Amino acid sequence: MKKTKRILVIDDEVTALNLLQKIFEGEGYEVHMATNGREGVELFRRQPCDLVITDMVMPVMDGLQTILELREIASDLPVIAISGGGAISKERYLTVAGYLDKVITIAKPFSVEAIVNAAAGLLRDQATAADE
């Protein structure tokens, strides 16, 4: 029996959280949500997920710090970093995240196809690595 993949979405914008929840539940994933990095890390500690999608510009704990803390818990965790920008351009935030292994960066606004394909690819790579 195939286990349903779990995705943790971390974003301070409720609209983005709801949109990503709808997209990924529609694709058959189990979706958990957090409104900032600190909340996301704590939720991940209680309920580990197969993939994390995190905004890069958030209060309390930014996306980069969130990714680094999550990687201390699960070093091979695949991540999609998203950003619409902030004090600096979204490309700058995403460039930094893109240097990390198993991180795909996507600028907001994104297409449903782009984010679903990125998630499927990371989860497929993770399953392939587990089989090796």
C-alpha positions, -999 to 999 in steps of 0.1 A, spaced: 0 0 0 13 34 -10 17 59 18 2 94 12 30 119 10 29 147 36 37 183 27 43 211 52 35 246 38 49 276 57 38 311 47 27 342 66 1 349 38 -31 331 46 -41 334 9 -9 315 -2 -14 289 25 -50 282 14 -41 282 -23 -12 257 -18 -34 235 5 -61 234 -22 -36 226 -49 -18 198 -31 -48 182 -15 -63 181 -50 -32 162 -61 -37 137 -33 -12 149 -7 -18 154 30 -11 191 37 -1 207 70 3 244 74 22 269 95 21 307 94 58 313 103 91 295 104 92 289 141 57 274 140 67 253 110 98 238 126 78 229 158 51 213 137 77 194 117 92 181 150 58 167 160 47 155 126 76 150 101 67 156 65 81 144 32 85 178 17 84 214 29 73 245 9 84 277 26 81 313 19 114 331 23 102 365 37 83 360 69 82 375 104 95 355 135 119 333 114 127 338 77 127 311 51 165 305 51 167 302 88 137 278 87 153 256 61 186 254 81 167 245 113 146 219 94 178 204 79 192 199 114 162 177 121 161 160 87 193 165 67 179 151 34 146 170 36 135 183 1 124 219 1 107 243 -23 115 279 -14 91 305 -27 92 343 -25 75 374 -38 103 396 -25 106 420 4 132 445 14 154 430 -14 143 414 -47 127 379 -46 155 367 -69 181 375 -42 162 356 -15 158 326 -39 194 327 -51 207 321 -16 182 293 -10 192 277 -43 227 271 -31 214 245 -7 211 209 -17 176 195 -26 161 230 -27 141 242 -57 133 279 -58 102 293 -74 92 330 -76 57 342 -67 34 344 -85 39 308 -96 19 285 -119 1 255 -105 20 233 -129 54 247 -119 49 241 -81 32 207 -86 60 195 -109 87 207 -86 71 189 -56 66 157 -76 102 158 -89 116 163 -54 95 135 -39 104 112 -68 141 119 -62 137 112 -25 120 79 -32 147 69 -57 174 77 -32 156 57 -5 155 26 -28 192 28 -35 
